[in-house]
Amino acid sequence: MVRESKIDWITLVLLLLLLSLGWLNLYSVSGEDNPTYINFNTHHGKQATFILFSIGLGTLILFLDSKFIEATSYIVFGVAMALLMAVLFMSKVSGASSWFTVGGFKIQPTEFAKIAVLMALAKFMSRHNFSMDRTQDFLLIGAAVLLPMLLVLAQNDAGSAIVFGGILFMLYREGLNSFWLLLLFLVIVNGVIAIIFSTTPLVNGLIISFHVLAIAAISVFLALRKQIQSIFAIMGIGGFLILITLGINLLVKPYQSARIRVLVSSSDEIQAEESLKKVNYNLEESLVAIGSGGLTGKGYQQGTHTRGAFVPEEHTDFIFCVIGEEHGFVGTSTVIILFLLLLTRIVYIAENSKSRYARVYGYGAASIIFVHIFVNIGMTIGLLPTIGIPLPFFSYGGSSLITFTLMIFVLMNLYSYRSNVLT
């Protein structure tokens, strides 16, 4: 097959800029005691190795025929699902059984599963007879998304499971009915309310009673209009929302719900509950670090708050605090603009690709990366609960960094064949 061009230089430059800034940011918080650039005893040393490895592997991907990538999509998905099941039998780390340990390195199959799901969906949805309106096709797509979500939830990693939900944005681009986005919104609102009042059984009982009354009232209204099929749909949706409320009451622990409750709790309520105090401390330290940076920041490697270990997990979940403290509003804005440019470029590539496989994959990649950026930055500035997902290309972690880098390289490979109309 003939390529129109070998490398999409705009995407590559944006990727290398983000990788470089991410490593410099990580070096700032982990290179104080050991300034050696590549040292497996430091976070920045390991991250440098991950970057070199991912770029090397990504370069090899560029030489692959796009047909080969498409042909192996289901195989990659199957292997990823097998790894997600296998990791459940591993010992837990920080309460989650999400890692394999190989030669001193921790491998998180959840991250690689994100690419696998995108490839499988792109392969399935690029069939010539695919239709989002066909029940069988719709159910298979739902299964391909729900399976990894459930397996990740079983690992006690709710944050990563939520990321897979972002694929709905890609499905919407491919013709998903707006009803499902509305249903997702109702599920989120219902879940958040149930979590906020999860420690108050009486209020949750009232929520369930409200659902029952609402279902009854709407069903009567539809019956009077002789819309019988709609009644079953309303009963199904209402029943699903009730199950979510009951499930949260049974499964969500106080320290887990505290991540959301702290955003709406008063100072007295926070001081009265230990789990709320802990989450609030993390959030306050994050805001202090970002706020102290002002307009231009304290300067590179001058972030006293993050380097003093006041901010928890400053090299992973709260890495954005380092940017805010050391480089201020200018630095954080620059990083956000670079992310927006990358997302815009990914969408541009998806829209200008001649194959549906590339378009579906591109929009899926944009959706997953966007969810990571939105949630990670949102939780560090107190707009969203802390759910522990990394900031792409910045947070320390080999599995995450390699996954996002390869995700972009696969997209560049597909785009390099854009002159060929693939069916």
N, C-alpha and C positions, 0 to 999 in steps of 0.2 A: 504493500500500500504506500502511496506517495503522501508525504507530509507537506503542508503548506509552509510551515516553519518549524524549527526544532525546539525552540525555547520561547516561552512567553516572558520576555524580559521584565515587563512591568510587574507581573506577579512575583517573579523570582526576586527582584530588588526589594519589594515590600516584605517578602518573607525573610530575606537576609537582614533587613533593617530591624525587624521585630525580634529575630533570634539574637542579634548582636546587642540590642538594647536590653533584652531580657537577661542575657548573660552578664552584662555590665551591672545591671541592677542587683542580680544575685551575688555577684562578686563583692559588691559594696557591703552586704550584710554577713558574708561568710569568709571574706578574705582578710579580715583584720588580724587574726592570730596566725594564719598561714597564707602568705601572699602568693605562694606558688600557683601558677595558673592551672596546671593539670596535676592534681593530687587526689587519689581516690579516697583520702581521708576527709576531704572537704566537699561541701555541696557544690561549690562552683567548679571544682575539679571534675567531679562526676558529670556535671551538666555539660561541661566543655566536650567531654567524651561522647555524651549522648548527641550533642549537636553535630559533631563530626561524623558519627555513625549514621545519623538520620539523613544528613546531606549526601553521604556516600551511597546509602541505600536508595535514596530518592533519585540520584543520578542514574543508577542502574534501571530504575523504573522508567525513566525517560526513554531508554533504549528498547523497551518492550513494545510489541505491537498492541495497539488498543484492543484488537480482537482477542488477544490472549487474556487481557484483563477482564473483558466481558465473559469469556468462556470459563474462567476460574471463579466467577463471582459466587456461585452456589457452594463451591468447595470451600472457599474462604469463610463463608457464613457458617457452614457446618462445623468446621474446625473451631471457629470462635465460640459457637454455642457449646461444643464439647468441653472447651477450656473453662467456660463459665460454670458448667456443672461440676467439673473436676475440682475447681478451686473451693467449692463449698466444703470439701473434706479436708482442707488445710487448716492449720491452727490459726486462731484469730489474732489480728494485730489492731490495737486500739478499738476493740469491740467488733471489728469487721473481718470476715474471712475473704479477702479480696486479692491476695497476693500469692504468687509462687516465688520461692527463694531459690535462685540459681547462681552459684558462684559468688555469693555475697551481694548480689543484686536482686531487688524485688521487682517482679514483673506483674503488672495488673492487667489481666485479660479484658477487663471491662473497657479499657481505653481502646484496645484494638478491635473490640466488638463494634465500635461506632463506625469504623470504616467498613467492616464486614456487612453490617446492616444496610449501609448506603449502597454498597455494591449489589447486594441481593435484591433490594428494592428496585434499583436502576435496571437490573437485568430483567426482572419480572415485568416491570411496567413498560419496558421497551418492546415487548411482544407486539406483533402487528394487530392482534385481536384483543388487546387489553382494553378494558373499559372500567372506569371508576364506578360506573353505575351498575355493573354486573355484580350480583351478590357474592358469587364465588371468589371473584378477584378481590373484592373489598374485604372479605373475611380473611383471605390469605395475607393481604397486606397488614391487616390488624394483627394477625398471629405473628408475623415477622417482626413487628414492633413490640408487641406485648411479651413475647417469649424472653428476649433479653432484659426487658424491664423487670419481669418477675424474678428472673435468675439473679439480677443485681440486687433487688429488694431482699432476696433471701440471704444475701451477703451482708445485710444490714448497712447498705450504702444507698440511702434514699436520694441523696444528691445526684449521683450518677444516673439513677433510674429516671429522674425528672428530665435529664438532658435528652433522653430518647423521645420524650414527649414533644420536643421541639421539632421533630420530623413532621408533625402535623402541618407546619407552615409550608413545607415542601409539597405535601399531599394537596394542600389547598391550591397551590400553583398548578397542579396537575389535574384539577377538576373536582376536588373534594367539596361536597356540599357544605355551605356555611353553617348548616345546622350543627355539624360536629364541632366547629369552633365555639359555637354558642354553648354546646353541651360541656366542652372543656372548661369554658369560663364558669359555668354553674358548678362543676365539680370542684374547681379551685376555690371558689367563694365558699361553697359548702364545707370543704375540707378545712379551710382556714378558720372559719367560724367554729367548727367542731373542735379544732385544736385549741383555740383560744379558751373555750369553755370546757376543755377535757377534764379539768380538775374540779368542775362543778356539775355533778351528775344531774341535779335538778334542771339546770339550764339546758343541758343536752336532751333531757326528756322533753322539754318544751319544744326544742328544735324538731325532734322526731314527730311530736304531736302536730306541729305546724305543717310538716310535710304530708302527714296523713290527711289533714283537713284540706290542704291545697289540692291534693290528688283527688279527693272526693268531690270538691267544688268544681274543679275543671272537668272531671268525668261527667258530672251531672249536666254541666253546660253543653258538653260535646254530645251527650246522649239526646238532649233536647233538639239538637241540630242534626241528629242521626249520623254522626261521624264516628261510627263504631271503631274503625281501625285506629283512629287517633287516640281513642280511649286506651287501647292496649299500649300504645307508644308512651302515653303520659304515665300510665301505671308502671311501665318498665323503667322509665327515667326516674320517677319518684322512688321506686323501690331501690334503685341503684344508689341514689343519694342517701337513703336511709341506711343502707348497708355500709356506706362510707362513714357515716356518723357513728354507727355501732362499732365498726372496725377500729376507728380511731380511739374510741373509748376503751376498747379491749387491748389494743396493741401498742399504742403510743404511750411512752413513759413520761413522767413529769419533766425529767431533764431534757427530753427530746422536744416536748411541746414548749419548753421555756424559750427556745430559739425564736418562736413566733410571738409568744405571750409577752416577751420583754419589750416588743415594739409598741404595745398598747397598754402597758402596765404603768401605774403611778410609782413615784419614788418610794412611798410607804410599802406598796405591794412588793416591789423589788427587794427591799431590805428585809421583808418578812420571809422570803423563800430563798434558800441557799442556791438552788439551781438557777433562779433568775439573777441572783447577785453575780454568779460566775459568768453567765452570758453577757450581762450588762457591763461587767468589768472589761471583757474582751472588746465589746463594741465601743465603750468610752475611750479606751486606749487607742483604738484604731482611729477614731475621730480626732483625738488629740494629736496623733502623729501627722495625719493629713492636714489638719488645720494649722499646725505649727509651721508648715512649709510656706504659708503665705503665697505671695505672687510668684517668686522665682525660686523658693526653697532655701535650705540651709547650705546646700552645696554637696557635691559628690563625696560620699563616705563621711558626711558630717551629720547624719541623722542620729542624733543622740537618743531619741525615743525608741526607734526600731533597733539600733545597734545595742541599746541597753537592755534588750529582751523584755521590754514592757509590753510590746505587742506580741500576742501569741502567734505561732506559726508564721512569722514574718517572711520566711523563705518559701512558703507554699500558698496557703489560702489567703493570707493577708499581705502578699507581696506588693499589692497596689499601694499600701501604706508607705512603703519605702520610696516609691516614686513621688508620692505627695509630699513627704517630709523633706526629701533631698532636692526636689526640683519644682515643688510648688504647683501652682495653677498652670503655669506654662508647660511644665513637664507632663502633668497628667493630661492636659488638653492635647499635647503632641501625640501621646500614646493613643488616646482615644481616636484622634484624627487618622492615625496610621491604621488602626483597626477598621475604621469606617471605610478607608480607601481600599483595604484588602477585601472587605465584604462586598463593596461596590464592584470591584474587579471580578470577584467570583461570580456574582450575579450576571455581570456583563458576559463573562465566558459562557455561563450556562445558557443565556438567551441567544448567543451567537454560535452555539455549537449546532452542527447539522444532525447529530444523532440524539434521539430521545434519551438514550442511556447517559450521555454526557450531561444533558440538561437536568435530568432527575438527580444524578449524582451531585452536580454543582449546587443545585438549590438545597439538597440535603446537607452538604458540607457547610454552606452558608448558615443554615438553620442551627446546626450543632455549635458552630463557632460563635454565632451570635448569642445563643443561650448561655454559653460559658462566660462570655464577656459581660453580658448584662447582669447575670446573677452574681458573678464574683465581685464586680465593681459595686453593684447595688448593695451587697452585704457588708462591704467594708465602709460604706458611707451611711449605713443604718436605714436604707430604704427597703431592704429585703432581709429575711432571716438568714442566719449563718447555716449553710447546708454543706459546706466543704467541697466545692469543686474548684479546680485550678484555673488560673488565668492563662490562656493559651500563649505559649512561647516565653512566658515570664516565670510562672511558678516552677519550683524545683520538682523534678520527677521525670525519669527516663521514659516510662510508658506513655505519659501524657505528651511530652515533647515530641517523641518519635511519631506518635499517632497523628498529631496535628500537622507535622512536617510532611509525612507521607501522604496525608489527606490532600495537601496542596500539590504535591508532586504527581499524584495520580490524576488530578484534575488537569495539570499542565500537559500530561501525556495525552489525555483525551482531546484536549484542545488543539494539540499539534496535528491531529488528523481531521481538523474541521473542514478541509477541502473535499473530504470524501463523504458522500451521503450514505450513511449506514442504515440498514433496515433490519 
